[in-house]
Amino acid sequence: MYSVAVYRTLHAGAAAAGKRLDQFLHQQLPEYSRSRLQAWIKEGRVKVDALTQKPSYLLRGAETISVEPAELPPLRAVPEQIPLEVLYAGPDVIAVNKPAGMVVHAGAGRSSGTLVNALLHHFGSLSNVSGEERPGIVHRLDKDTSGVLVVARTDAAHRALAHQFAGRTVEKLYTALVQGEMNKNRGVVETPITRDPLRRTRMTARLRRGRSAHTEYRVLRRYQGFSLIEVKIATGRTHQIRAHLASIGHPVAGDKLYGARPGPVPRFFLHAARISFTSPSTEQRIRVESPLPAELEAWLANLDKLSGDSAHGRS
């Protein structure tokens, strides 16, 4: 267990003007993670000119900031008895069916109830390449994205899978319902993605700068006001599918963060349906599929009733 850190006082000069409070703190106190600093801000342990503020508070450049660190908890993930659906279990790789609403690993405001906690309970030892907070995690899915996710059991398997992801030899196929009826049956979006400067919780492809990203889509079915599509991504940027589809005027259905209207269930319609990779131990090609969750099937059934089965067919 770590000891309580020393009380800190910081002064934001002119160079800090326009910076977020959490960003400034992370620059000044790099020994603490940004997620931990955000938690302290929300707990009232950080004051700007004696007042509590949000992590997103923009500094003017002439403030005195006081920080009262809390005792640091261990950074090691622990096993928790959480149900887990295993889709594939090999000697070095596991594939699980992540439900919507489950966070992959601990982060800001979440230290338990994650997929990692469940994995440690069911499998014990996992790879440590990503550290003790994220054992086994080679790639991630957003909290409200469901579907298949691959986990490494050994360090060697982790490195091999990471190499496949970097070389774009892992095939990731998603099913998404998007707002609006798409005009084209197929399309490719390759606009770079970066953090949205106005809303830091989302990404954007509208600024045409940032990290390269490649998203392909194919229309499976059109409904009244919606399109069901198949999506392939060659890169794995944060919120890539959501940001790319929103940038072409077709946000993922129910994805309020990216401008879509609320859906009939408390999640957006994005599901990781299939992943294909090469087994690090056998070098055989492995393909793992995840069926569409019941709540998303019900969503489509409701659209069928509203649109009429004969109104729009498969493309």
Rosetta blueprint (number, residue, H / E / L):
1 M L
2 Y L
3 S L
4 V L
5 A L
6 V L
7 Y L
8 R E
9 T E
10 L E
11 H E
12 A E
13 G L
14 A H
15 A H
16 A H
17 A L
18 G L
19 K L
20 R E
21 L H
22 D H
23 Q H
24 F H
25 L H
26 H H
27 Q H
28 Q H
29 L L
30 P L
31 E L
32 Y L
33 S L
34 R H
35 S H
36 R H
37 L H
38 Q H
39 A H
40 W H
41 I H
42 K H
43 E L
44 G L
45 R L
46 V E
47 K E
48 V E
49 D L
50 A L
51 L E
52 T L
53 Q L
54 K L
55 P L
56 S L
57 Y L
58 L E
59 L L
60 R L
61 G L
62 A L
63 E E
64 T E
65 I E
66 S E
67 V E
68 E L
69 P L
70 A L
71 E L
72 L L
73 P L
74 P L
75 L L
76 R L
77 A L
78 V L
79 P L
80 E L
81 Q L
82 I L
83 P L
84 L L
85 E L
86 V E
87 L E
88 Y E
89 A E
90 G L
91 P L
92 D L
93 V E
94 I E
95 A E
96 V E
97 N E
98 K E
99 P L
100 A L
101 G L
102 M L
103 V L
104 V L
105 H L
106 A L
107 G E
108 A L
109 G L
110 R E
111 S L
112 S L
113 G L
114 T L
115 L H
116 V H
117 N H
118 A H
119 L H
120 L H
121 H H
122 H H
123 F H
124 G L
125 S L
126 L L
127 S L
128 N L
129 V L
130 S L
131 G L
132 E L
133 E L
134 R L
135 P L
136 G L
137 I E
138 V L
139 H L
140 R L
141 L L
142 D L
143 K L
144 D L
145 T L
146 S E
147 G E
148 V E
149 L E
150 V E
151 V E
152 A E
153 R L
154 T L
155 D H
156 A H
157 A H
158 H H
159 R H
160 A H
161 L H
162 A H
163 H H
164 Q H
165 F H
166 A H
167 G L
168 R L
169 T L
170 V L
171 E E
172 K E
173 L E
174 Y E
175 T E
176 A E
177 L E
178 V E
179 Q E
180 G L
181 E L
182 M L
183 N L
184 K L
185 N L
186 R E
187 G E
188 V E
189 V E
190 E L
191 T L
192 P L
193 I E
194 T E
195 R E
196 D L
197 P L
198 L L
199 R L
200 R L
201 T L
202 R L
203 M E
204 T E
205 A L
206 R L
207 L L
208 R L
209 R L
210 G L
211 R E
212 S L
213 A L
214 H L
215 T E
216 E E
217 Y E
218 R E
219 V E
220 L E
221 R E
222 R E
223 Y E
224 Q L
225 G L
226 F E
227 S E
228 L E
229 I E
230 E E
231 V E
232 K E
233 I E
234 A L
235 T L
236 G L
237 R L
238 T L
239 H L
240 Q H
241 I H
242 R H
243 A H
244 H H
245 L H
246 A H
247 S H
248 I L
249 G L
250 H L
251 P L
252 V E
253 A L
254 G L
255 D L
256 K H
257 L H
258 Y H
259 G L
260 A L
261 R L
262 P L
263 G L
264 P L
265 V L
266 P L
267 R L
268 F L
269 F L
270 L E
271 H E
272 A E
273 A E
274 R E
275 I E
276 S E
277 F E
278 T E
279 S L
280 P L
281 S L
282 T L
283 E L
284 Q L
285 R E
286 I E
287 R E
288 V E
289 E E
290 S L
291 P L
292 L L
293 P L
294 A H
295 E H
296 L H
297 E H
298 A H
299 W H
300 L H
301 A H
302 N H
303 L H
304 D H
305 K H
306 L H
307 S H
308 G L
309 D L
310 S L
311 A L
312 H L
313 G L
314 R E
315 S L
